[in-house]
Amino acid sequence: MSRPPDGAPGATPIGTLEGRPGVRVGPTGLIDAGGGFTLGWWIGGDDRWHLPGHEAGVRQHLVGDSPVVETRLRVPGGDAVQRAYAVRDQRGQEHVAVEIENDSGSPFALALVVSALDLQGERTDLPGLRVVAATDGGHELRAGDGGQRCWRGHARLGTCP
């Protein structure tokens, strides 16, 4: 089943009170930051990969009265849950925070899919992008720069550059 495009009407804007509008969360949890930059999520279950844009078991709502968009994807044993919201750092810069929760009885793999297209639909670089993902418990760490480089190792406490 194919769902409506995430940039279509029905996408929910997120941001802070002082921030500028522009980031939207589509009906399947695809985060559209504008300018061709999107962040998607796929879940690898013990049966197959679950892509929210092609699944019937996707539900979405706001969490209480907060500006937090929660998207639930049906997977074996329960749900994979994505929460997206905006935050400001100490310097006043706005960022999007994304949480993924395993609300099922089975382990699953998570793939965060970053897409960057310019106005002509060509791939472009994401300046300053740092992607870091730790497995549940933080035992394994994978990071990449969006190109051909990918690193794998053990997570350690400390500050990220």
HELIX and SHEET records of a PDB file:
HELIX    1   1 PRO A   52  HIS A   54  5                                   3    
SHEET    1   A 5 THR A  12  PRO A  13  0                                        
SHEET    2   A 5 ARG A  24  VAL A  25 -1                                        
SHEET    3   A 5 ILE A  31  GLY A  34 -1                                        
SHEET    4   A 5 PHE A  37  GLY A  44 -1                                        
SHEET    5   A 5 TRP A  49  HIS A  50 -1                                        
SHEET    1   B 5 THR A  12  PRO A  13  0                                        
SHEET    2   B 5 ARG A  24  VAL A  25 -1                                        
SHEET    3   B 5 ILE A  31  GLY A  34 -1                                        
SHEET    4   B 5 PHE A  37  GLY A  44 -1                                        
SHEET    5   B 5 ALA A 109  ALA A 116 -1                                        
SHEET    1   C 4 VAL A  58  LEU A  62  0                                        
SHEET    2   C 4 VAL A  69  VAL A  75 -1                                        
SHEET    3   C 4 GLY A  78  ARG A  88 -1                                        
SHEET    4   C 4 GLU A  94  SER A 104 -1                                        
SHEET    1   D 3 VAL A 131  ALA A 134  0                                        
SHEET    2   D 3 LEU A 141  GLY A 144 -1                                        
SHEET    3   D 3 CYS A 150  GLY A 153 -1                                        
END                                                                             
